[in-house]
Amino acid sequence: MSGVKDNRGSGIWDAENVDARTTVDLGERSYHWREYTTAAGPVRGWAHHGVVVGPDGEGLVTASPDGRALVHLRHAQGRRTAELDVTECHGMSVDAFGTEYAIWIADNGTKYDHRERGDHLDVDRPGQVVRVDATGHTQQVIDDSALGEESRGWRPTGVTSESERDGGRIWVADGYGRSRVHCFARSGEPLWTTDGGDGGLAFASPHAIILDTRRPVPELLVADRNNRRIVVLSTEGRFLRSYGEGELTSPSGFALDGEQVWVTELHGAIVAFGLDERVAARLGDTDGADAAGWPNTIVGDELERSELVGGVFRSPHGIAVDASGAIAVSEWVIGGRVIVLTPQ
């Protein structure tokens, strides 16, 4: 991407095409590949955020690379909103409760120094789940204080919710803490917790979670990342089945798209599964994760942002699909990258 142009300090930045001719084939469709700027200048820190569909199904909303603000992508521009009282917008989902647009944020509470992958934290705060409106105003906070002792010290990585008509429950994946999935009432009261072990294999970094409404009876999909599979739970937390074994290496995010569910592979791809739970489409491969310093590059004794290539994923993390069929992907990399694939 070329340099970022700040519109006279207004907080609005032009979206940037890698190349107006850059297209990718995904399943039976071709898509334009466009990258959006989400900061007014280079960012040295790790970006580890999600992406959701914007209000009324228009545009998309992601987080700034520093993790502290929402960025609205609309009409070929990015616009930063008010600051958030979070460390990282790690997992993001549109709240299904009520009629007013709101976003749930799974804030794992930690952020690494740009030079390190796992040894030096710039920030270390308690994890939390936060509901904000479209301007970033906090409406609700759920922490781990009401959970059982074995679940405290959580690091939430994914969150999903249901409508008021269906009960208004909230489900949280604790992928970086205790490797559990929790269910809360709308009030924030804990209802149940599971480690997935009733299916014969306990969760290992349950990274993302989504309420799957494609079938008559809704189910929960859990990206059981370190077990390289998708786990299907009932909305009461009972193990139903799993799939994706042998097809996935690093499932990290979900988005529903008609009868398909899109899954991000952190190691370098996005994959669509149909209702038959078989692969329907794939873009990218996961071989790049073997490179030293991935998803960044080692320069001397430090990690530096890699040279990112248009049309090639580096480390897909969050994903969303809007009403037009456009697919937005946020990547985990120093400085961040947000890609929007628009159907031709």
GIURVEN-V447035 format. One record per residue. N is the residue number from 1. RES is the residue in one letter. BURIAL is 1 if it has 16 or more other ideal C-beta (glycine too) atoms within 10 Angstrom, else 0. Layout:
<<N:RES:BURIAL> <N:RES:BURIAL>>
This chain:
<<1:M:0> <2:S:0> <3:G:0> <4:V:0> <5:K:0> <6:D:0> <7:N:0> <8:R:0> <9:G:0> <10:S:0> <11:G:0> <12:I:1> <13:W:1> <14:D:0> <15:A:1> <16:E:1> <17:N:1> <18:V:1> <19:D:0> <20:A:0> <21:R:0> <22:T:0> <23:T:0> <24:V:1> <25:D:0> <26:L:1> <27:G:0> <28:E:0> <29:R:0> <30:S:0> <31:Y:1> <32:H:1> <33:W:1> <34:R:1> <35:E:1> <36:Y:1> <37:T:1> <38:T:1> <39:A:1> <40:A:1> <41:G:0> <42:P:0> <43:V:1> <44:R:0> <45:G:1> <46:W:1> <47:A:1> <48:H:1> <49:H:1> <50:G:1> <51:V:1> <52:V:1> <53:V:1> <54:G:1> <55:P:1> <56:D:0> <57:G:0> <58:E:0> <59:G:1> <60:L:1> <61:V:1> <62:T:1> <63:A:1> <64:S:1> <65:P:1> <66:D:1> <67:G:1> <68:R:1> <69:A:1> <70:L:1> <71:V:1> <72:H:1> <73:L:1> <74:R:0> <75:H:0> <76:A:0> <77:Q:1> <78:G:1> <79:R:1> <80:R:1> <81:T:1> <82:A:0> <83:E:0> <84:L:1> <85:D:0> <86:V:1> <87:T:1> <88:E:1> <89:C:1> <90:H:1> <91:G:1> <92:M:1> <93:S:1> <94:V:1> <95:D:1> <96:A:1> <97:F:1> <98:G:0> <99:T:0> <100:E:0> <101:Y:1> <102:A:1> <103:I:1> <104:W:1> <105:I:1> <106:A:1> <107:D:1> <108:N:1> <109:G:1> <110:T:1> <111:K:1> <112:Y:1> <113:D:1> <114:H:1> <115:R:0> <116:E:0> <117:R:0> <118:G:0> <119:D:0> <120:H:0> <121:L:0> <122:D:0> <123:V:0> <124:D:0> <125:R:0> <126:P:1> <127:G:1> <128:Q:1> <129:V:1> <130:V:1> <131:R:1> <132:V:1> <133:D:1> <134:A:0> <135:T:0> <136:G:1> <137:H:0> <138:T:0> <139:Q:0> <140:Q:1> <141:V:0> <142:I:1> <143:D:0> <144:D:1> <145:S:0> <146:A:0> <147:L:1> <148:G:0> <149:E:0> <150:E:0> <151:S:1> <152:R:0> <153:G:0> <154:W:1> <155:R:1> <156:P:1> <157:T:1> <158:G:1> <159:V:1> <160:T:1> <161:S:1> <162:E:1> <163:S:0> <164:E:0> <165:R:0> <166:D:0> <167:G:0> <168:G:1> <169:R:1> <170:I:1> <171:W:1> <172:V:1> <173:A:1> <174:D:1> <175:G:1> <176:Y:1> <177:G:1> <178:R:1> <179:S:1> <180:R:1> <181:V:1> <182:H:1> <183:C:1> <184:F:1> <185:A:0> <186:R:0> <187:S:0> <188:G:0> <189:E:0> <190:P:1> <191:L:0> <192:W:0> <193:T:1> <194:T:1> <195:D:1> <196:G:1> <197:G:0> <198:D:0> <199:G:1> <200:G:0> <201:L:0> <202:A:0> <203:F:1> <204:A:1> <205:S:1> <206:P:1> <207:H:1> <208:A:1> <209:I:1> <210:I:1> <211:L:1> <212:D:1> <213:T:0> <214:R:0> <215:R:0> <216:P:0> <217:V:0> <218:P:0> <219:E:1> <220:L:1> <221:L:1> <222:V:1> <223:A:1> <224:D:1> <225:R:1> <226:N:0> <227:N:1> <228:R:1> <229:R:1> <230:I:1> <231:V:1> <232:V:1> <233:L:1> <234:S:0> <235:T:1> <236:E:0> <237:G:1> <238:R:0> <239:F:1> <240:L:0> <241:R:0> <242:S:1> <243:Y:1> <244:G:1> <245:E:0> <246:G:0> <247:E:1> <248:L:1> <249:T:1> <250:S:1> <251:P:1> <252:S:1> <253:G:1> <254:F:1> <255:A:1> <256:L:1> <257:D:0> <258:G:0> <259:E:0> <260:Q:1> <261:V:1> <262:W:1> <263:V:1> <264:T:1> <265:E:1> <266:L:1> <267:H:1> <268:G:1> <269:A:1> <270:I:1> <271:V:1> <272:A:1> <273:F:1> <274:G:0> <275:L:0> <276:D:0> <277:E:0> <278:R:0> <279:V:0> <280:A:1> <281:A:1> <282:R:0> <283:L:1> <284:G:1> <285:D:0> <286:T:1> <287:D:0> <288:G:1> <289:A:1> <290:D:0> <291:A:0> <292:A:0> <293:G:0> <294:W:1> <295:P:1> <296:N:1> <297:T:0> <298:I:0> <299:V:0> <300:G:0> <301:D:0> <302:E:0> <303:L:1> <304:E:1> <305:R:1> <306:S:1> <307:E:0> <308:L:1> <309:V:0> <310:G:0> <311:G:0> <312:V:0> <313:F:1> <314:R:1> <315:S:1> <316:P:1> <317:H:1> <318:G:1> <319:I:1> <320:A:1> <321:V:1> <322:D:1> <323:A:0> <324:S:0> <325:G:0> <326:A:1> <327:I:1> <328:A:1> <329:V:1> <330:S:1> <331:E:1> <332:W:1> <333:V:1> <334:I:1> <335:G:1> <336:G:1> <337:R:1> <338:V:1> <339:I:1> <340:V:1> <341:L:1> <342:T:1> <343:P:0> <344:Q:0>>
